[in-house]
Amino acid sequence: MNRKDFFKHGGRWAFLTCIGLLSVFLSYNKKIVTTDCSVVPFCKNCGKFVKCELPQANKQRRDGKRS
């Protein structure tokens, strides 16, 4: 492997590593939100209810404050 190939391959692997680490970081900190919820009818019993950004959880929180 010559120097040109070394930098080309090294740059490619560094870029892919950064993208992978960024996606892991974002999913770990819950910045990536999925729209599917497995406990839709039971939002108030869900462990993620306080921090959930899904529309049904927001509606449950608003309805709970009005009562």
C-alpha positions as a Python dict, from the first residue, in 0.01 Angstrom:
ca = {
    (1, 'M'): (0, 0, 0),
    (2, 'N'): (144, 334, -96),
    (3, 'R'): (94, 664, 81),
    (4, 'K'): (-187, 783, -149),
    (5, 'D'): (-391, 466, -88),
    (6, 'F'): (-323, 487, 284),
    (7, 'F'): (-471, 836, 311),
    (8, 'K'): (-762, 750, 82),
    (9, 'H'): (-859, 442, 282),
    (10, 'G'): (-784, 608, 615),
    (11, 'G'): (-1006, 905, 530),
    (12, 'R'): (-1288, 678, 421),
    (13, 'W'): (-1274, 476, 744),
    (14, 'A'): (-1250, 789, 957),
    (15, 'F'): (-1559, 935, 786),
    (16, 'L'): (-1760, 613, 829),
    (17, 'T'): (-1653, 588, 1193),
    (18, 'C'): (-1766, 946, 1260),
    (19, 'I'): (-2106, 882, 1102),
    (20, 'G'): (-2148, 564, 1306),
    (21, 'L'): (-2050, 734, 1632),
    (22, 'L'): (-2281, 1026, 1560),
    (23, 'S'): (-2578, 797, 1497),
    (24, 'V'): (-2508, 602, 1817),
    (25, 'F'): (-2479, 927, 2014),
    (26, 'L'): (-2804, 1065, 1874),
    (27, 'S'): (-2999, 746, 1934),
    (28, 'Y'): (-2857, 708, 2286),
    (29, 'N'): (-2962, 1062, 2376),
    (30, 'K'): (-3304, 1000, 2220),
    (31, 'K'): (-3265, 1270, 1957),
    (32, 'I'): (-3380, 1019, 1699),
    (33, 'V'): (-3749, 957, 1768),
    (34, 'T'): (-3945, 672, 1620),
    (35, 'T'): (-4312, 727, 1547),
    (36, 'D'): (-4416, 381, 1656),
    (37, 'C'): (-4517, 318, 2013),
    (38, 'S'): (-4595, -24, 2152),
    (39, 'V'): (-4800, 103, 2448),
    (40, 'V'): (-5022, 360, 2274),
    (41, 'P'): (-5340, 314, 2483),
    (42, 'F'): (-5146, 321, 2811),
    (43, 'C'): (-4932, 635, 2783),
    (44, 'K'): (-4957, 727, 3150),
    (45, 'N'): (-4821, 386, 3252),
    (46, 'C'): (-4525, 406, 3015),
    (47, 'G'): (-4180, 460, 3164),
    (48, 'K'): (-4093, 711, 2892),
    (49, 'F'): (-4412, 918, 2935),
    (50, 'V'): (-4241, 1222, 3090),
    (51, 'K'): (-3993, 1266, 2805),
    (52, 'C'): (-4202, 1126, 2519),
    (53, 'E'): (-4253, 1363, 2226),
    (54, 'L'): (-4515, 1159, 2040),
    (55, 'P'): (-4847, 1335, 1975),
    (56, 'Q'): (-5051, 1093, 2183),
    (57, 'A'): (-4828, 1147, 2487),
    (58, 'N'): (-4846, 1524, 2446),
    (59, 'K'): (-5226, 1497, 2430),
    (60, 'Q'): (-5232, 1282, 2745),
    (61, 'R'): (-5020, 1537, 2932),
    (62, 'R'): (-5239, 1829, 2820),
    (63, 'D'): (-5557, 1642, 2914),
    (64, 'G'): (-5413, 1551, 3253),
    (65, 'K'): (-5333, 1914, 3339),
    (66, 'R'): (-5689, 2027, 3259),
    (67, 'S'): (-5845, 1782, 3503),
}
